[in-house]
């Protein structure tokens, strides 16, 4: 196994970075940084500093929570974060160590 890192960025569908939708901006930043294991997950409900975001029929929300999760080597995650940090001032970002089994994707 190889030691890697998981990077998770929390945002909402209405979040914007540098004038473009945050999800699109983050995926572009990840691609430019050479990160390969990137997924975006749309939540059905969440609660943050701006209140509750829900997909319930009554809410008809177009501002659902999104999670961008990146799995890569620790070095690539750290390098990418240095480039992405100025753009992520309004996002909650978390990271932690992981053990990677499928290393052929990381070479």
MODELLER restraints for C-alpha pairs under 7 A, 6 or more apart:
rsr = mdl.restraints
at = mdl.atoms
rsr.add(forms.Gaussian(group=physical.xy_distance, feature=features.Distance(at['CA:1:A'], at['CA:99:A']), mean=6.12, stdev=0.5))
rsr.add(forms.Gaussian(group=physical.xy_distance, feature=features.Distance(at['CA:1:A'], at['CA:100:A']), mean=5.48, stdev=0.5))
rsr.add(forms.Gaussian(group=physical.xy_distance, feature=features.Distance(at['CA:1:A'], at['CA:101:A']), mean=5.03, stdev=0.5))
rsr.add(forms.Gaussian(group=physical.xy_distance, feature=features.Distance(at['CA:2:A'], at['CA:99:A']), mean=5.73, stdev=0.5))
rsr.add(forms.Gaussian(group=physical.xy_distance, feature=features.Distance(at['CA:2:A'], at['CA:100:A']), mean=5.03, stdev=0.5))
rsr.add(forms.Gaussian(group=physical.xy_distance, feature=features.Distance(at['CA:2:A'], at['CA:101:A']), mean=6.63, stdev=0.5))
rsr.add(forms.Gaussian(group=physical.xy_distance, feature=features.Distance(at['CA:2:A'], at['CA:103:A']), mean=6.99, stdev=0.5))
rsr.add(forms.Gaussian(group=physical.xy_distance, feature=features.Distance(at['CA:3:A'], at['CA:73:A']), mean=6.77, stdev=0.5))
rsr.add(forms.Gaussian(group=physical.xy_distance, feature=features.Distance(at['CA:3:A'], at['CA:98:A']), mean=6.03, stdev=0.5))
rsr.add(forms.Gaussian(group=physical.xy_distance, feature=features.Distance(at['CA:3:A'], at['CA:99:A']), mean=4.78, stdev=0.5))
rsr.add(forms.Gaussian(group=physical.xy_distance, feature=features.Distance(at['CA:3:A'], at['CA:100:A']), mean=6.02, stdev=0.5))
rsr.add(forms.Gaussian(group=physical.xy_distance, feature=features.Distance(at['CA:4:A'], at['CA:72:A']), mean=5.66, stdev=0.5))
rsr.add(forms.Gaussian(group=physical.xy_distance, feature=features.Distance(at['CA:4:A'], at['CA:73:A']), mean=4.12, stdev=0.5))
rsr.add(forms.Gaussian(group=physical.xy_distance, feature=features.Distance(at['CA:4:A'], at['CA:74:A']), mean=4.63, stdev=0.5))
rsr.add(forms.Gaussian(group=physical.xy_distance, feature=features.Distance(at['CA:4:A'], at['CA:97:A']), mean=5.82, stdev=0.5))
rsr.add(forms.Gaussian(group=physical.xy_distance, feature=features.Distance(at['CA:4:A'], at['CA:98:A']), mean=5.12, stdev=0.5))
rsr.add(forms.Gaussian(group=physical.xy_distance, feature=features.Distance(at['CA:4:A'], at['CA:99:A']), mean=5.80, stdev=0.5))
rsr.add(forms.Gaussian(group=physical.xy_distance, feature=features.Distance(at['CA:4:A'], at['CA:100:A']), mean=6.15, stdev=0.5))
rsr.add(forms.Gaussian(group=physical.xy_distance, feature=features.Distance(at['CA:5:A'], at['CA:71:A']), mean=5.89, stdev=0.5))
rsr.add(forms.Gaussian(group=physical.xy_distance, feature=features.Distance(at['CA:5:A'], at['CA:72:A']), mean=5.82, stdev=0.5))
rsr.add(forms.Gaussian(group=physical.xy_distance, feature=features.Distance(at['CA:5:A'], at['CA:73:A']), mean=5.82, stdev=0.5))
rsr.add(forms.Gaussian(group=physical.xy_distance, feature=features.Distance(at['CA:5:A'], at['CA:74:A']), mean=4.90, stdev=0.5))
rsr.add(forms.Gaussian(group=physical.xy_distance, feature=features.Distance(at['CA:5:A'], at['CA:77:A']), mean=6.63, stdev=0.5))
rsr.add(forms.Gaussian(group=physical.xy_distance, feature=features.Distance(at['CA:5:A'], at['CA:95:A']), mean=6.73, stdev=0.5))
rsr.add(forms.Gaussian(group=physical.xy_distance, feature=features.Distance(at['CA:5:A'], at['CA:96:A']), mean=5.66, stdev=0.5))
rsr.add(forms.Gaussian(group=physical.xy_distance, feature=features.Distance(at['CA:5:A'], at['CA:97:A']), mean=4.41, stdev=0.5))
rsr.add(forms.Gaussian(group=physical.xy_distance, feature=features.Distance(at['CA:5:A'], at['CA:98:A']), mean=5.17, stdev=0.5))
rsr.add(forms.Gaussian(group=physical.xy_distance, feature=features.Distance(at['CA:6:A'], at['CA:69:A']), mean=6.96, stdev=0.5))
rsr.add(forms.Gaussian(group=physical.xy_distance, feature=features.Distance(at['CA:6:A'], at['CA:70:A']), mean=5.62, stdev=0.5))
rsr.add(forms.Gaussian(group=physical.xy_distance, feature=features.Distance(at['CA:6:A'], at['CA:71:A']), mean=4.64, stdev=0.5))
rsr.add(forms.Gaussian(group=physical.xy_distance, feature=features.Distance(at['CA:6:A'], at['CA:72:A']), mean=6.82, stdev=0.5))
rsr.add(forms.Gaussian(group=physical.xy_distance, feature=features.Distance(at['CA:6:A'], at['CA:95:A']), mean=5.36, stdev=0.5))
rsr.add(forms.Gaussian(group=physical.xy_distance, feature=features.Distance(at['CA:6:A'], at['CA:96:A']), mean=5.47, stdev=0.5))
rsr.add(forms.Gaussian(group=physical.xy_distance, feature=features.Distance(at['CA:6:A'], at['CA:97:A']), mean=6.22, stdev=0.5))
rsr.add(forms.Gaussian(group=physical.xy_distance, feature=features.Distance(at['CA:6:A'], at['CA:98:A']), mean=6.32, stdev=0.5))
rsr.add(forms.Gaussian(group=physical.xy_distance, feature=features.Distance(at['CA:7:A'], at['CA:69:A']), mean=5.67, stdev=0.5))
rsr.add(forms.Gaussian(group=physical.xy_distance, feature=features.Distance(at['CA:7:A'], at['CA:70:A']), mean=4.99, stdev=0.5))
rsr.add(forms.Gaussian(group=physical.xy_distance, feature=features.Distance(at['CA:7:A'], at['CA:71:A']), mean=6.49, stdev=0.5))
rsr.add(forms.Gaussian(group=physical.xy_distance, feature=features.Distance(at['CA:7:A'], at['CA:94:A']), mean=5.87, stdev=0.5))
rsr.add(forms.Gaussian(group=physical.xy_distance, feature=features.Distance(at['CA:7:A'], at['CA:95:A']), mean=4.37, stdev=0.5))
rsr.add(forms.Gaussian(group=physical.xy_distance, feature=features.Distance(at['CA:7:A'], at['CA:96:A']), mean=6.90, stdev=0.5))
rsr.add(forms.Gaussian(group=physical.xy_distance, feature=features.Distance(at['CA:8:A'], at['CA:67:A']), mean=6.62, stdev=0.5))
rsr.add(forms.Gaussian(group=physical.xy_distance, feature=features.Distance(at['CA:8:A'], at['CA:68:A']), mean=5.61, stdev=0.5))
rsr.add(forms.Gaussian(group=physical.xy_distance, feature=features.Distance(at['CA:8:A'], at['CA:69:A']), mean=4.46, stdev=0.5))
rsr.add(forms.Gaussian(group=physical.xy_distance, feature=features.Distance(at['CA:8:A'], at['CA:70:A']), mean=6.36, stdev=0.5))
rsr.add(forms.Gaussian(group=physical.xy_distance, feature=features.Distance(at['CA:8:A'], at['CA:93:A']), mean=5.77, stdev=0.5))
rsr.add(forms.Gaussian(group=physical.xy_distance, feature=features.Distance(at['CA:8:A'], at['CA:94:A']), mean=5.22, stdev=0.5))
rsr.add(forms.Gaussian(group=physical.xy_distance, feature=features.Distance(at['CA:8:A'], at['CA:95:A']), mean=6.11, stdev=0.5))
rsr.add(forms.Gaussian(group=physical.xy_distance, feature=features.Distance(at['CA:9:A'], at['CA:67:A']), mean=5.71, stdev=0.5))
rsr.add(forms.Gaussian(group=physical.xy_distance, feature=features.Distance(at['CA:9:A'], at['CA:68:A']), mean=5.07, stdev=0.5))
rsr.add(forms.Gaussian(group=physical.xy_distance, feature=features.Distance(at['CA:9:A'], at['CA:69:A']), mean=6.48, stdev=0.5))
rsr.add(forms.Gaussian(group=physical.xy_distance, feature=features.Distance(at['CA:9:A'], at['CA:91:A']), mean=6.60, stdev=0.5))
rsr.add(forms.Gaussian(group=physical.xy_distance, feature=features.Distance(at['CA:9:A'], at['CA:92:A']), mean=5.86, stdev=0.5))
rsr.add(forms.Gaussian(group=physical.xy_distance, feature=features.Distance(at['CA:9:A'], at['CA:93:A']), mean=4.57, stdev=0.5))
rsr.add(forms.Gaussian(group=physical.xy_distance, feature=features.Distance(at['CA:9:A'], at['CA:94:A']), mean=6.52, stdev=0.5))
rsr.add(forms.Gaussian(group=physical.xy_distance, feature=features.Distance(at['CA:10:A'], at['CA:66:A']), mean=6.11, stdev=0.5))
rsr.add(forms.Gaussian(group=physical.xy_distance, feature=features.Distance(at['CA:10:A'], at['CA:67:A']), mean=4.92, stdev=0.5))
rsr.add(forms.Gaussian(group=physical.xy_distance, feature=features.Distance(at['CA:10:A'], at['CA:68:A']), mean=6.65, stdev=0.5))
rsr.add(forms.Gaussian(group=physical.xy_distance, feature=features.Distance(at['CA:10:A'], at['CA:91:A']), mean=5.99, stdev=0.5))
rsr.add(forms.Gaussian(group=physical.xy_distance, feature=features.Distance(at['CA:10:A'], at['CA:92:A']), mean=5.21, stdev=0.5))
rsr.add(forms.Gaussian(group=physical.xy_distance, feature=features.Distance(at['CA:10:A'], at['CA:93:A']), mean=6.37, stdev=0.5))
rsr.add(forms.Gaussian(group=physical.xy_distance, feature=features.Distance(at['CA:11:A'], at['CA:65:A']), mean=5.92, stdev=0.5))
rsr.add(forms.Gaussian(group=physical.xy_distance, feature=features.Distance(at['CA:11:A'], at['CA:66:A']), mean=5.28, stdev=0.5))
rsr.add(forms.Gaussian(group=physical.xy_distance, feature=features.Distance(at['CA:11:A'], at['CA:67:A']), mean=6.44, stdev=0.5))
rsr.add(forms.Gaussian(group=physical.xy_distance, feature=features.Distance(at['CA:11:A'], at['CA:91:A']), mean=5.89, stdev=0.5))
rsr.add(forms.Gaussian(group=physical.xy_distance, feature=features.Distance(at['CA:12:A'], at['CA:63:A']), mean=5.75, stdev=0.5))
rsr.add(forms.Gaussian(group=physical.xy_distance, feature=features.Distance(at['CA:12:A'], at['CA:64:A']), mean=5.49, stdev=0.5))
rsr.add(forms.Gaussian(group=physical.xy_distance, feature=features.Distance(at['CA:12:A'], at['CA:65:A']), mean=4.26, stdev=0.5))
rsr.add(forms.Gaussian(group=physical.xy_distance, feature=features.Distance(at['CA:12:A'], at['CA:66:A']), mean=5.13, stdev=0.5))
rsr.add(forms.Gaussian(group=physical.xy_distance, feature=features.Distance(at['CA:13:A'], at['CA:62:A']), mean=6.82, stdev=0.5))
rsr.add(forms.Gaussian(group=physical.xy_distance, feature=features.Distance(at['CA:13:A'], at['CA:63:A']), mean=4.80, stdev=0.5))
rsr.add(forms.Gaussian(group=physical.xy_distance, feature=features.Distance(at['CA:13:A'], at['CA:64:A']), mean=5.54, stdev=0.5))
rsr.add(forms.Gaussian(group=physical.xy_distance, feature=features.Distance(at['CA:13:A'], at['CA:65:A']), mean=6.31, stdev=0.5))
rsr.add(forms.Gaussian(group=physical.xy_distance, feature=features.Distance(at['CA:13:A'], at['CA:66:A']), mean=6.42, stdev=0.5))
rsr.add(forms.Gaussian(group=physical.xy_distance, feature=features.Distance(at['CA:14:A'], at['CA:21:A']), mean=6.95, stdev=0.5))
rsr.add(forms.Gaussian(group=physical.xy_distance, feature=features.Distance(at['CA:14:A'], at['CA:63:A']), mean=5.39, stdev=0.5))
rsr.add(forms.Gaussian(group=physical.xy_distance, feature=features.Distance(at['CA:15:A'], at['CA:21:A']), mean=6.09, stdev=0.5))
rsr.add(forms.Gaussian(group=physical.xy_distance, feature=features.Distance(at['CA:15:A'], at['CA:22:A']), mean=5.27, stdev=0.5))
rsr.add(forms.Gaussian(group=physical.xy_distance, feature=features.Distance(at['CA:16:A'], at['CA:22:A']), mean=4.36, stdev=0.5))
rsr.add(forms.Gaussian(group=physical.xy_distance, feature=features.Distance(at['CA:17:A'], at['CA:25:A']), mean=6.28, stdev=0.5))
rsr.add(forms.Gaussian(group=physical.xy_distance, feature=features.Distance(at['CA:17:A'], at['CA:87:A']), mean=6.47, stdev=0.5))
rsr.add(forms.Gaussian(group=physical.xy_distance, feature=features.Distance(at['CA:29:A'], at['CA:84:A']), mean=6.54, stdev=0.5))
rsr.add(forms.Gaussian(group=physical.xy_distance, feature=features.Distance(at['CA:30:A'], at['CA:80:A']), mean=6.98, stdev=0.5))
rsr.add(forms.Gaussian(group=physical.xy_distance, feature=features.Distance(at['CA:33:A'], at['CA:80:A']), mean=5.20, stdev=0.5))
rsr.add(forms.Gaussian(group=physical.xy_distance, feature=features.Distance(at['CA:35:A'], at['CA:72:A']), mean=6.67, stdev=0.5))
rsr.add(forms.Gaussian(group=physical.xy_distance, feature=features.Distance(at['CA:35:A'], at['CA:76:A']), mean=6.86, stdev=0.5))
rsr.add(forms.Gaussian(group=physical.xy_distance, feature=features.Distance(at['CA:36:A'], at['CA:72:A']), mean=6.96, stdev=0.5))
rsr.add(forms.Gaussian(group=physical.xy_distance, feature=features.Distance(at['CA:37:A'], at['CA:70:A']), mean=5.39, stdev=0.5))
rsr.add(forms.Gaussian(group=physical.xy_distance, feature=features.Distance(at['CA:37:A'], at['CA:71:A']), mean=5.05, stdev=0.5))
rsr.add(forms.Gaussian(group=physical.xy_distance, feature=features.Distance(at['CA:37:A'], at['CA:72:A']), mean=6.17, stdev=0.5))
rsr.add(forms.Gaussian(group=physical.xy_distance, feature=features.Distance(at['CA:38:A'], at['CA:68:A']), mean=7.00, stdev=0.5))
rsr.add(forms.Gaussian(group=physical.xy_distance, feature=features.Distance(at['CA:38:A'], at['CA:69:A']), mean=5.69, stdev=0.5))
rsr.add(forms.Gaussian(group=physical.xy_distance, feature=features.Distance(at['CA:38:A'], at['CA:70:A']), mean=4.44, stdev=0.5))
rsr.add(forms.Gaussian(group=physical.xy_distance, feature=features.Distance(at['CA:38:A'], at['CA:71:A']), mean=6.65, stdev=0.5))
rsr.add(forms.Gaussian(group=physical.xy_distance, feature=features.Distance(at['CA:39:A'], at['CA:68:A']), mean=5.72, stdev=0.5))
rsr.add(forms.Gaussian(group=physical.xy_distance, feature=features.Distance(at['CA:39:A'], at['CA:69:A']), mean=5.27, stdev=0.5))
rsr.add(forms.Gaussian(group=physical.xy_distance, feature=features.Distance(at['CA:39:A'], at['CA:70:A']), mean=6.51, stdev=0.5))
rsr.add(forms.Gaussian(group=physical.xy_distance, feature=features.Distance(at['CA:40:A'], at['CA:66:A']), mean=6.80, stdev=0.5))
rsr.add(forms.Gaussian(group=physical.xy_distance, feature=features.Distance(at['CA:40:A'], at['CA:67:A']), mean=5.60, stdev=0.5))
rsr.add(forms.Gaussian(group=physical.xy_distance, feature=features.Distance(at['CA:40:A'], at['CA:68:A']), mean=4.48, stdev=0.5))
rsr.add(forms.Gaussian(group=physical.xy_distance, feature=features.Distance(at['CA:40:A'], at['CA:69:A']), mean=6.36, stdev=0.5))
rsr.add(forms.Gaussian(group=physical.xy_distance, feature=features.Distance(at['CA:41:A'], at['CA:66:A']), mean=5.64, stdev=0.5))
rsr.add(forms.Gaussian(group=physical.xy_distance, feature=features.Distance(at['CA:41:A'], at['CA:67:A']), mean=5.09, stdev=0.5))
rsr.add(forms.Gaussian(group=physical.xy_distance, feature=features.Distance(at['CA:41:A'], at['CA:68:A']), mean=6.46, stdev=0.5))
rsr.add(forms.Gaussian(group=physical.xy_distance, feature=features.Distance(at['CA:42:A'], at['CA:65:A']), mean=6.06, stdev=0.5))
rsr.add(forms.Gaussian(group=physical.xy_distance, feature=features.Distance(at['CA:42:A'], at['CA:66:A']), mean=4.63, stdev=0.5))
rsr.add(forms.Gaussian(group=physical.xy_distance, feature=features.Distance(at['CA:42:A'], at['CA:67:A']), mean=6.53, stdev=0.5))
rsr.add(forms.Gaussian(group=physical.xy_distance, feature=features.Distance(at['CA:43:A'], at['CA:64:A']), mean=6.21, stdev=0.5))
rsr.add(forms.Gaussian(group=physical.xy_distance, feature=features.Distance(at['CA:43:A'], at['CA:65:A']), mean=5.03, stdev=0.5))
rsr.add(forms.Gaussian(group=physical.xy_distance, feature=features.Distance(at['CA:43:A'], at['CA:66:A']), mean=5.82, stdev=0.5))
rsr.add(forms.Gaussian(group=physical.xy_distance, feature=features.Distance(at['CA:44:A'], at['CA:54:A']), mean=6.01, stdev=0.5))
rsr.add(forms.Gaussian(group=physical.xy_distance, feature=features.Distance(at['CA:44:A'], at['CA:55:A']), mean=5.28, stdev=0.5))
rsr.add(forms.Gaussian(group=physical.xy_distance, feature=features.Distance(at['CA:44:A'], at['CA:64:A']), mean=6.60, stdev=0.5))
rsr.add(forms.Gaussian(group=physical.xy_distance, feature=features.Distance(at['CA:45:A'], at['CA:53:A']), mean=5.39, stdev=0.5))
rsr.add(forms.Gaussian(group=physical.xy_distance, feature=features.Distance(at['CA:45:A'], at['CA:54:A']), mean=4.26, stdev=0.5))
rsr.add(forms.Gaussian(group=physical.xy_distance, feature=features.Distance(at['CA:45:A'], at['CA:55:A']), mean=6.10, stdev=0.5))
rsr.add(forms.Gaussian(group=physical.xy_distance, feature=features.Distance(at['CA:45:A'], at['CA:64:A']), mean=6.58, stdev=0.5))
rsr.add(forms.Gaussian(group=physical.xy_distance, feature=features.Distance(at['CA:45:A'], at['CA:65:A']), mean=6.68, stdev=0.5))
rsr.add(forms.Gaussian(group=physical.xy_distance, feature=features.Distance(at['CA:46:A'], at['CA:52:A']), mean=5.79, stdev=0.5))
rsr.add(forms.Gaussian(group=physical.xy_distance, feature=features.Distance(at['CA:46:A'], at['CA:53:A']), mean=5.13, stdev=0.5))
rsr.add(forms.Gaussian(group=physical.xy_distance, feature=features.Distance(at['CA:46:A'], at['CA:54:A']), mean=6.48, stdev=0.5))
rsr.add(forms.Gaussian(group=physical.xy_distance, feature=features.Distance(at['CA:46:A'], at['CA:65:A']), mean=6.00, stdev=0.5))
rsr.add(forms.Gaussian(group=physical.xy_distance, feature=features.Distance(at['CA:47:A'], at['CA:53:A']), mean=5.97, stdev=0.5))
rsr.add(forms.Gaussian(group=physical.xy_distance, feature=features.Distance(at['CA:53:A'], at['CA:61:A']), mean=6.91, stdev=0.5))
rsr.add(forms.Gaussian(group=physical.xy_distance, feature=features.Distance(at['CA:53:A'], at['CA:63:A']), mean=6.38, stdev=0.5))
rsr.add(forms.Gaussian(group=physical.xy_distance, feature=features.Distance(at['CA:53:A'], at['CA:64:A']), mean=5.43, stdev=0.5))
rsr.add(forms.Gaussian(group=physical.xy_distance, feature=features.Distance(at['CA:53:A'], at['CA:65:A']), mean=6.74, stdev=0.5))
rsr.add(forms.Gaussian(group=physical.xy_distance, feature=features.Distance(at['CA:54:A'], at['CA:61:A']), mean=6.10, stdev=0.5))
rsr.add(forms.Gaussian(group=physical.xy_distance, feature=features.Distance(at['CA:54:A'], at['CA:64:A']), mean=6.25, stdev=0.5))
rsr.add(forms.Gaussian(group=physical.xy_distance, feature=features.Distance(at['CA:55:A'], at['CA:61:A']), mean=5.68, stdev=0.5))
rsr.add(forms.Gaussian(group=physical.xy_distance, feature=features.Distance(at['CA:55:A'], at['CA:64:A']), mean=6.85, stdev=0.5))
rsr.add(forms.Gaussian(group=physical.xy_distance, feature=features.Distance(at['CA:72:A'], at['CA:106:A']), mean=6.84, stdev=0.5))
